[in-house]
Amino acid sequence: MGTGNGRQGGGAALIGNACILIATIFWGVNVSFTKALIPEWMTADGIIVVRLVGGCLLMWLASLFLKCRPIARHDWQRLLLGGAVGLFLFIYLFVTSLRYGNPIDISIIMTLPPVFVILIGVVFLKQRPSLLEYLGVAVSMAGAVIVIVAGGAGKNGSDNLLGDLLAVASTLCYAFYLVILVKQTQTYRPVNMLRWVFLFAAVPALFLIPGMDKEAILRTSEAAPWLEIGFILLCPTFIAYFLVQPAIKKIGSELVSLYQYLLPVFATLSAVIMGLDRLKWIQVVAMAVIVGGMVLTNAGKRRRVRSVAQPRDGSAKG
């Protein structure tokens, strides 16, 4: 009996890790594919429309085959803000950042949302992180500064600097998305919530449609750009969201969150293989600093949660 349970637990952990690993690979390769399409085959606005409008259509199509519960009245405002502000601005700024910046720098900056989640909690939700968490945030921000300063001082520095700053803004928007929809994410099934979030994000994206008939990709018979935009729409925009939920259920949100540190690894590998960028030692240093900062932050959070969970008089509960 014990052996069977062990196998079941090991199997669940294997499935959970496989789900979030595949999703992380999708997100990492997405950085390089998006950079490869801009500006030769598509404009940034064109890719934004494909991701948000196309993603919306896929979410609603998937909802036809899954049972979806009605959305509570008090949740509509958060879904609207999460879609129209959080998701739309996140995708818009992220794709636009790749128009100017290099994919490796952008992927390193994309590990910052947990830092901004903590800062949003401090400023707006009056949360009080531990000193170790503050230290971790400071270290991670220092890593981001290394990326921005090094990128601004390199070749085409003004463009790289703008791209890095836009990427930082996009991570802030994604952190806002995570904070404002944290309860709804736990309440509703992924497709049930995401179909509305994507709908609210697709509405402002509709204003970017005029001029899309001039996209270069529409006048080529080459397969590569079509495969790249197809991957961007299907894998990181659609499938990845359905892989995160089972991963959290099987291995926990903390372990799932650690996989985001692999995003720059897969983005770097794909960018180097595709000849889009070269890995520089300063990028490795920045990556290590950011990861080190988030390790400190996670350690401080776990310590704070344990101290809050313990009875104040030190007695054990039976």
C-alpha positions in Angstrom: 0.0 0.0 0.0 2.8 2.4 0.9 4.6 1.6 -2.3 1.6 2.4 -4.3 1.1 5.8 -2.6 4.8 6.6 -3.2 4.5 5.8 -6.9 1.4 7.9 -7.1 3.1 10.8 -5.4 6.2 10.5 -7.5 4.0 10.3 -10.6 2.1 13.5 -9.6 5.4 15.3 -9.0 6.7 14.2 -12.3 3.6 15.4 -14.1 3.6 18.7 -12.3 7.3 19.4 -13.0 6.8 18.4 -16.6 3.9 20.8 -17.0 5.6 23.9 -15.7 8.9 23.0 -17.5 7.1 22.8 -20.8 5.3 26.1 -20.1 8.6 27.8 -19.2 10.2 26.5 -22.4 7.3 28.0 -24.3 7.7 31.4 -22.6 11.5 31.4 -23.2 11.3 30.5 -26.9 8.5 33.0 -27.3 11.0 35.8 -26.5 13.3 34.8 -29.4 10.5 34.1 -31.9 8.9 37.5 -31.2 12.3 39.2 -31.7 12.8 37.2 -35.0 9.5 38.5 -36.4 10.1 42.2 -35.6 10.4 44.1 -37.8 11.2 42.0 -40.8 7.9 40.1 -40.9 5.6 41.8 -38.5 5.2 45.0 -36.6 4.9 45.0 -32.8 1.3 46.0 -33.1 0.6 43.1 -35.4 2.0 40.6 -33.0 0.0 42.2 -30.1 -3.2 41.8 -32.1 -2.5 38.2 -32.9 -1.7 37.3 -29.3 -4.7 39.1 -27.7 -7.4 38.8 -30.3 -6.3 35.4 -31.4 -5.8 34.3 -27.8 -9.3 35.5 -26.9 -10.9 33.5 -29.8 -9.0 30.3 -28.6 -10.1 30.8 -25.0 -13.7 31.2 -26.0 -13.5 28.2 -28.3 -12.1 26.1 -25.5 -14.8 27.2 -23.2 -17.4 25.6 -25.4 -16.0 22.2 -24.5 -15.6 22.8 -20.7 -18.1 23.5 -18.0 -17.8 27.1 -16.8 -19.5 28.6 -13.8 -21.1 32.1 -13.8 -18.8 34.9 -12.7 -19.8 36.5 -9.4 -20.9 40.2 -9.7 -18.2 41.4 -7.3 -15.5 39.8 -9.5 -16.3 41.7 -12.8 -14.4 44.8 -11.9 -11.2 42.9 -11.2 -11.5 40.9 -14.4 -12.0 44.1 -16.3 -8.9 45.8 -14.8 -6.9 42.6 -15.0 -7.6 42.3 -18.7 -7.8 45.9 -20.0 -4.9 47.1 -17.8 -2.8 44.2 -16.6 -2.8 41.8 -19.5 -3.1 44.3 -22.4 -0.4 46.6 -21.1 1.8 43.6 -20.2 1.7 42.1 -23.7 1.8 45.5 -25.4 4.9 46.7 -23.5 6.6 43.3 -23.6 6.3 42.9 -27.4 7.2 46.6 -28.0 10.3 46.2 -25.7 11.5 43.4 -28.1 11.3 45.9 -31.0 14.1 47.9 -29.3 16.0 45.6 -26.9 17.8 42.4 -27.2 16.1 39.1 -26.3 18.5 38.0 -23.6 18.3 41.2 -21.6 14.5 41.2 -21.9 14.2 37.6 -20.7 16.4 38.4 -17.7 14.2 41.4 -16.8 11.1 39.2 -17.2 12.1 37.4 -14.0 11.2 40.5 -11.9 7.4 40.2 -11.4 7.7 38.6 -7.9 9.7 41.7 -6.8 7.0 44.1 -8.0 4.3 41.9 -6.4 6.0 42.4 -3.1 6.4 46.2 -3.7 2.7 46.5 -4.7 1.8 44.7 -1.5 3.8 47.1 0.6 2.6 50.3 -1.1 -1.1 49.5 -1.7 -2.0 46.6 0.6 0.0 47.7 3.6 1.8 44.4 3.8 5.0 44.2 6.0 7.6 41.9 4.5 10.6 40.8 6.6 14.0 42.4 6.4 15.3 39.4 4.5 12.6 39.9 1.9 13.5 43.6 1.5 17.1 42.6 1.1 16.2 40.1 -1.6 14.1 42.7 -3.5 17.0 45.2 -3.3 19.5 42.6 -4.7 17.1 41.6 -7.5 16.6 45.3 -8.5 20.3 45.7 -8.5 20.5 42.9 -11.1 17.9 44.6 -13.2 20.0 47.9 -13.0 23.0 45.9 -14.2 21.1 44.8 -17.3 19.8 48.2 -18.0 23.1 50.0 -17.6 25.1 47.4 -19.5 22.5 47.4 -22.3 22.4 51.2 -22.5 26.2 51.3 -22.8 26.4 48.8 -25.6 25.9 49.0 -29.3 22.7 50.8 -30.2 22.6 51.7 -26.6 19.7 54.1 -26.8 17.4 51.5 -28.4 18.5 48.8 -25.9 17.9 51.2 -23.0 14.4 52.0 -24.2 13.7 48.3 -24.7 14.9 47.4 -21.2 12.8 50.2 -19.6 9.7 49.0 -21.5 10.4 45.5 -20.3 10.6 46.7 -16.7 7.3 48.5 -17.2 5.8 45.3 -18.7 6.8 43.3 -15.6 5.2 45.9 -13.4 1.9 45.5 -15.3 2.1 41.7 -15.0 2.7 42.0 -11.3 -0.5 44.2 -11.1 -2.3 41.4 -13.1 -1.2 38.8 -10.6 -2.1 40.9 -7.5 -5.5 42.0 -8.7 -6.6 38.5 -9.9 -5.1 36.4 -7.1 -8.4 35.4 -5.6 -10.2 34.9 -8.9 -7.4 32.6 -10.1 -8.1 30.4 -7.1 -11.9 30.6 -7.5 -12.4 29.9 -11.2 -11.1 27.3 -13.7 -8.4 28.8 -16.0 -10.5 28.9 -19.2 -13.5 30.3 -17.3 -11.6 33.3 -16.0 -9.2 33.7 -18.9 -11.9 34.0 -21.6 -13.1 37.1 -20.0 -9.7 38.5 -19.1 -8.6 38.0 -22.8 -11.8 39.5 -24.0 -11.2 42.7 -22.0 -7.6 42.8 -23.2 -8.7 42.2 -26.8 -11.0 45.2 -26.9 -8.2 47.9 -26.8 -6.1 45.6 -29.1 -8.8 46.1 -31.8 -7.6 49.7 -32.2 -4.3 48.3 -33.5 -5.8 46.3 -36.3 -5.9 49.2 -39.0 -2.8 48.8 -41.2 -2.4 45.1 -40.5 -3.0 44.3 -44.2 0.4 45.8 -44.9 2.2 43.2 -42.7 5.1 41.6 -44.7 4.2 38.2 -43.4 1.0 38.3 -45.5 3.0 38.6 -48.7 5.5 35.7 -48.2 5.4 32.1 -49.0 8.2 31.2 -46.5 7.1 28.8 -43.8 9.4 30.0 -41.0 7.6 33.3 -40.1 4.2 31.5 -40.2 5.4 28.7 -37.9 6.8 31.3 -35.5 3.6 33.3 -35.2 1.6 30.1 -35.0 3.8 28.9 -32.1 3.5 32.3 -30.4 -0.3 32.2 -30.6 -0.8 28.5 -29.7 2.0 27.7 -27.2 2.9 30.6 -24.8 -0.4 32.5 -25.3 -2.8 29.5 -25.0 -1.4 26.1 -24.0 1.0 27.4 -21.3 -1.9 28.8 -19.2 -3.5 25.4 -19.1 -0.2 23.8 -17.9 0.3 26.1 -15.0 -2.9 25.1 -13.1 -2.2 21.4 -12.8 1.5 22.1 -12.0 0.4 24.2 -9.0 -2.0 21.5 -7.8 0.6 18.8 -8.0 3.9 20.4 -6.8 2.8 23.7 -5.2 3.0 27.3 -6.2 6.4 27.9 -4.6 8.1 25.3 -6.7 6.2 26.5 -9.8 7.4 30.0 -9.2 11.1 28.9 -9.1 10.8 27.7 -12.7 10.6 31.3 -13.9 14.3 31.6 -13.3 14.8 29.1 -16.1 13.1 31.5 -18.6 16.3 33.4 -19.4 18.1 30.1 -19.9 15.7 28.9 -22.6 15.4 32.4 -24.1 19.2 32.6 -24.3 19.6 29.1 -25.8 17.0 29.8 -28.5 18.4 33.4 -29.2 21.9 32.1 -29.6 20.8 29.1 -31.8 18.8 31.5 -34.0 21.7 33.9 -34.2 19.7 36.8 -32.7 22.1 37.6 -29.8 25.3 36.6 -28.1 25.5 35.7 -24.4 27.8 38.2 -22.5 29.4 37.7 -19.2 27.6 40.8 -17.7 24.3 39.1 -18.6 25.3 36.0 -16.7 26.3 38.2 -13.7 22.9 40.0 -13.8 21.0 36.8 -14.1 22.9 35.4 -11.0 22.2 38.5 -9.0 18.5 38.5 -9.8 18.2 34.8 -9.0 20.2 35.3 -5.8 17.9 38.1 -4.7 14.8 36.0 -5.3 16.2 33.1 -3.4 16.7 35.5 -0.4 13.1 36.8 -0.9 11.6 33.3 -1.0 13.6 32.3 2.1 12.4 35.4 4.0 8.8 34.8 3.0 8.9 31.1 4.1 10.5 32.2 7.4 7.8 34.9 8.0 5.0 32.5 7.1 6.3 29.9 9.5 6.6 32.4 12.3 3.0 33.6 11.8 1.7 30.0 11.7 3.3 29.2 15.0 1.2 29.8 18.2 2.3 32.9 20.0 2.7 31.1 23.4 4.9 28.5 21.8 2.6 25.6 22.6 1.8 22.9 20.1 -1.8 22.3 19.0 -3.0 18.8 19.4 
